[in-house]
Amino acid sequence: MQFSLIGPFGIVTDEGETFAPNAPKLCQLLAVLALRPREPVAMGTLVKELWGQEAPAGAARTLQTHIYHARRMLGGLGIVPVGRELLVTQAPGYRLDIADEEVDVCRFERLVQQAQARLDSGDPQRAAEGLKEALALWRGAALSNVPVGEVLLGQVARIDELRIRALELRAETELRLGRHREFLPELRSLVSNHPLHEWLHGQLITALHRSGRRAEALEAYQNLYRILKRELGLVPSPELQRLQSQILGQSGPDAPVPLRRRADRHPGAVIAPVHPTAIAG
């Protein structure tokens, strides 16, 4: 079986059938538990997710009723082997007795981590293969059919951030493999979807330059400049300013100094220029 949280919430059987509870709170409950496989989740955490800071009187008892219905639903799907209890009571609350590989988010995270390690070890080809497998799991916004409470809100943000990391790694692996021209359409799409993400803009500028499209690379820099000025009142980071200067100073598509990776500098951050008086004397 597979608990699918990337996209609409559902439980996929070994036969490929997908089921989702009709009750929104059951979806919330199972999603919180699935994101921490084999770990007990405190009753207080589950109550907070289902009702927020204003839990009604008797919320703990109502939660037990939801657990009962969740167990009945899981049993009715025929996905639980005989003698195995899937939804277990364990202090201080409940846990789902499932493996990491039975949760698509956990698989996605593992594949991204493996891709990062392969890229760090100088194997961009295998990194690209792993990222392709990871991104194939993405079926849309996480838990798109589930009302998100205080607990799941942070988890959804983490999943979104993990996807951005996977997209960054994909861009880096494709450029390391020399697929600058082939990856340009996807880079343009990424920049369009994440207009304030300077690192992605930098990859687009670099790919255009290495494809022999120097004028377009400089135009892409100017586009980023206009976006940051209009939206934030800032200018591109010193790193991207140096990239522009390198391109201006070159007549051919020689590779400029590569941008620092995300581990060294948060790609979404915009660094304001240092005022001359700040370094005077």
C-alpha positions as semicolon CSV with decimal commas, in nm:
position;residue;x (nm);y (nm);z (nm)
1;M;0,000;0,000;0,000
2;Q;0,098;0,361;-0,034
3;F;-0,011;0,669;0,159
4;S;-0,019;0,949;-0,098
5;L;0,012;1,300;0,038
6;I;0,181;1,473;-0,257
7;G;-0,133;1,591;-0,433
8;P;-0,477;1,476;-0,316
9;F;-0,467;1,260;-0,005
10;G;-0,537;0,894;-0,070
11;I;-0,440;0,540;0,018
12;V;-0,329;0,329;-0,279
13;T;-0,366;-0,047;-0,256
14;D;-0,128;-0,298;-0,409
15;E;-0,382;-0,339;-0,690
16;G;-0,355;0,031;-0,773
17;E;-0,693;0,139;-0,636
18;T;-0,701;0,471;-0,450
19;F;-0,928;0,539;-0,153
20;A;-0,978;0,854;0,053
21;P;-1,205;0,904;0,352
22;N;-1,512;1,114;0,288
23;A;-1,474;1,276;0,630
24;P;-1,219;1,562;0,615
25;K;-1,108;1,509;0,975
26;L;-1,020;1,147;0,903
27;C;-0,798;1,269;0,618
28;Q;-0,630;1,518;0,850
29;L;-0,582;1,256;1,119
30;L;-0,429;0,998;0,888
31;A;-0,213;1,257;0,713
32;V;-0,056;1,372;1,041
33;L;0,014;1,012;1,140
34;A;0,146;0,913;0,796
35;L;0,399;1,195;0,801
36;R;0,556;1,032;1,109
37;P;0,550;0,660;1,026
38;R;0,608;0,425;1,320
39;E;0,629;0,723;1,559
40;P;0,362;0,786;1,820
41;V;0,190;1,121;1,777
42;A;0,058;1,279;2,095
43;M;-0,316;1,317;2,137
44;G;-0,262;1,687;2,201
45;T;-0,097;1,725;1,860
46;L;-0,387;1,552;1,688
47;V;-0,642;1,761;1,878
48;K;-0,454;2,077;1,780
49;E;-0,463;1,977;1,413
50;L;-0,832;1,890;1,412
51;W;-0,965;2,182;1,618
52;G;-0,688;2,439;1,658
53;Q;-0,646;2,638;1,976
54;E;-1,017;2,630;2,057
55;A;-1,079;2,258;2,098
56;P;-1,431;2,181;2,218
57;A;-1,504;2,014;2,546
58;G;-1,467;1,639;2,506
59;A;-1,224;1,675;2,212
60;A;-1,017;1,379;2,337
61;R;-1,322;1,153;2,335
62;T;-1,423;1,275;1,990
63;L;-1,069;1,203;1,871
64;Q;-1,105;0,845;1,995
65;T;-1,422;0,817;1,787
66;H;-1,230;0,935;1,478
67;I;-0,960;0,678;1,553
68;Y;-1,226;0,407;1,573
69;H;-1,369;0,507;1,233
70;A;-1,019;0,528;1,083
71;R;-0,944;0,173;1,198
72;R;-1,271;0,047;1,053
73;M;-1,201;0,219;0,723
74;L;-0,847;0,080;0,700
75;G;-0,971;-0,267;0,785
76;G;-1,242;-0,243;0,520
77;L;-0,988;-0,165;0,249
78;G;-0,831;-0,508;0,284
79;I;-0,482;-0,360;0,296
80;V;-0,393;-0,481;0,646
81;P;-0,243;-0,832;0,663
82;V;-0,402;-1,076;0,907
83;G;-0,258;-1,031;1,254
84;R;-0,122;-0,682;1,184
85;E;-0,265;-0,371;1,346
86;L;-0,206;-0,067;1,129
87;L;-0,331;0,212;1,356
88;V;-0,181;0,146;1,699
89;T;-0,252;0,302;2,036
90;Q;0,079;0,398;2,193
91;A;0,148;0,658;2,458
92;P;0,127;0,950;2,434
93;G;-0,120;0,895;2,148
94;Y;-0,134;0,689;1,830
95;R;0,095;0,575;1,550
96;L;0,068;0,426;1,205
97;D;0,269;0,106;1,182
98;I;0,391;0,161;0,827
99;A;0,732;0,179;0,662
100;D;0,881;0,501;0,527
101;E;0,858;0,357;0,176
102;E;0,480;0,335;0,216
103;V;0,455;0,716;0,235
104;D;0,523;0,909;-0,086
105;V;0,663;1,212;0,101
106;C;0,921;0,994;0,277
107;R;1,021;0,833;-0,053
108;F;1,046;1,175;-0,215
109;E;1,269;1,305;0,064
110;R;1,495;0,998;0,051
111;L;1,539;1,027;-0,326
112;V;1,625;1,397;-0,302
113;Q;1,881;1,330;-0,029
114;Q;2,035;1,052;-0,237
115;A;2,051;1,281;-0,540
116;Q;2,226;1,547;-0,332
117;A;2,483;1,291;-0,213
118;R;2,543;1,165;-0,567
119;L;2,588;1,517;-0,697
120;D;2,829;1,597;-0,415
121;S;3,030;1,285;-0,500
122;G;3,060;1,389;-0,866
123;D;2,795;1,166;-1,021
124;P;2,541;1,404;-1,180
125;Q;2,404;1,134;-1,411
126;R;2,283;0,913;-1,126
127;A;2,166;1,223;-0,942
128;A;1,954;1,318;-1,243
129;E;1,802;0,970;-1,257
130;G;1,707;0,984;-0,889
131;L;1,556;1,331;-0,925
132;K;1,349;1,215;-1,221
133;E;1,209;0,936;-1,005
134;A;1,143;1,176;-0,717
135;L;0,967;1,442;-0,923
136;A;0,751;1,175;-1,088
137;L;0,588;1,131;-0,746
138;W;0,464;1,490;-0,754
139;R;0,093;1,496;-0,840
140;G;0,019;1,850;-0,732
141;A;0,010;2,061;-0,416
142;A;0,047;1,850;-0,102
143;L;-0,282;1,747;0,060
144;S;-0,478;1,952;-0,191
145;N;-0,808;1,788;-0,092
146;V;-0,758;1,811;0,285
147;P;-0,840;2,102;0,519
148;V;-0,504;2,193;0,671
149;G;-0,483;2,276;1,041
150;E;-0,200;2,419;1,247
151;V;0,010;2,101;1,246
152;L;-0,027;2,014;0,878
153;L;0,032;2,374;0,773
154;G;0,398;2,348;0,874
155;Q;0,430;2,008;0,710
156;V;0,287;2,133;0,381
157;A;0,535;2,422;0,385
158;R;0,819;2,174;0,443
159;I;0,702;1,955;0,154
160;D;0,683;2,258;-0,076
161;E;1,034;2,359;0,027
162;L;1,157;2,006;-0,041
163;R;1,013;2,022;-0,392
164;I;1,190;2,352;-0,458
165;R;1,513;2,188;-0,342
166;A;1,453;1,901;-0,585
167;L;1,396;2,149;-0,869
168;E;1,715;2,333;-0,778
169;L;1,911;2,008;-0,779
170;R;1,759;1,915;-1,114
171;A;1,869;2,246;-1,263
172;E;2,219;2,199;-1,126
173;T;2,253;1,841;-1,250
174;E;2,129;1,926;-1,598
175;L;2,376;2,212;-1,630
176;R;2,660;1,996;-1,497
177;L;2,574;1,738;-1,763
178;G;2,603;2,009;-2,029
179;R;2,234;2,005;-2,122
180;H;2,207;2,383;-2,129
181;R;1,997;2,415;-2,444
182;E;1,775;2,117;-2,364
183;F;1,692;2,247;-2,017
184;L;1,621;2,609;-2,114
185;P;1,240;2,566;-2,156
186;E;1,211;2,413;-1,810
187;L;1,433;2,681;-1,657
188;R;1,214;2,953;-1,808
189;S;0,909;2,783;-1,661
190;L;1,074;2,758;-1,318
191;V;1,169;3,125;-1,321
192;S;0,816;3,218;-1,424
193;N;0,669;3,013;-1,137
194;H;0,925;3,140;-0,882
195;P;0,996;3,499;-0,993
196;L;1,177;3,602;-0,670
197;H;1,406;3,298;-0,665
198;E;1,742;3,453;-0,753
199;W;1,933;3,126;-0,773
200;L;1,702;2,993;-1,046
201;H;1,737;3,319;-1,236
202;G;2,112;3,273;-1,211
203;Q;2,089;2,924;-1,359
204;L;1,879;3,057;-1,649
205;I;2,128;3,336;-1,713
206;T;2,418;3,088;-1,704
207;A;2,240;2,838;-1,932
208;L;2,161;3,108;-2,187
209;H;2,519;3,229;-2,187
210;R;2,664;2,878;-2,222
211;S;2,423;2,819;-2,511
212;G;2,581;3,108;-2,698
213;R;2,287;3,341;-2,631
214;R;2,475;3,621;-2,458
215;A;2,225;3,896;-2,536
216;E;1,938;3,689;-2,398
217;A;2,141;3,613;-2,086
218;L;2,187;3,984;-2,023
219;E;1,819;4,043;-2,095
220;A;1,731;3,775;-1,836
221;Y;1,944;3,960;-1,582
222;Q;1,763;4,286;-1,660
223;N;1,431;4,107;-1,619
224;L;1,535;3,990;-1,272
225;Y;1,651;4,344;-1,190
226;R;1,310;4,487;-1,284
227;I;1,122;4,222;-1,084
228;L;1,323;4,279;-0,767
229;K;1,299;4,658;-0,798
230;R;0,924;4,647;-0,856
231;E;0,835;4,385;-0,595
232;L;1,090;4,447;-0,319
233;G;1,268;4,771;-0,397
234;L;1,598;4,583;-0,413
235;V;1,857;4,488;-0,672
236;P;2,011;4,147;-0,756
237;S;2,263;4,008;-0,510
238;P;2,635;4,090;-0,548
239;E;2,682;3,734;-0,670
240;L;2,447;3,786;-0,963
241;Q;2,593;4,128;-1,031
242;R;2,934;3,962;-1,067
243;L;2,780;3,706;-1,301
244;Q;2,647;3,988;-1,520
245;S;2,988;4,158;-1,520
246;Q;3,158;3,834;-1,625
247;I;2,919;3,791;-1,915
248;L;2,963;4,153;-2,022
249;G;3,338;4,104;-2,023
250;Q;3,331;3,790;-2,240
251;S;3,282;3,766;-2,612
252;G;3,193;3,396;-2,621
253;P;3,005;3,139;-2,416
254;D;3,290;3,057;-2,178
255;A;3,157;2,937;-1,846
256;P;3,139;3,215;-1,588
257;V;3,215;3,139;-1,227
258;P;2,930;2,914;-1,107
259;L;2,685;3,047;-0,852
260;R;2,720;2,919;-0,500
261;R;2,488;2,637;-0,416
262;R;2,194;2,654;-0,181
263;A;2,388;2,496;0,103
264;D;2,612;2,804;0,101
265;R;2,349;3,071;0,045
266;H;1,972;3,064;0,059
267;P;1,863;3,108;-0,305
268;G;1,545;3,293;-0,222
269;A;1,727;3,559;-0,026
270;V;1,785;3,896;-0,183
271;I;2,091;4,083;-0,063
272;A;2,072;4,460;-0,074
273;P;2,380;4,640;-0,208
274;V;2,624;4,777;0,048
275;H;2,608;5,154;0,068
276;P;2,946;5,317;-0,011
277;T;2,951;5,494;0,327
278;A;2,931;5,158;0,502
279;I;3,277;5,062;0,383
280;A;3,441;5,403;0,379
281;G;3,764;5,440;0,581
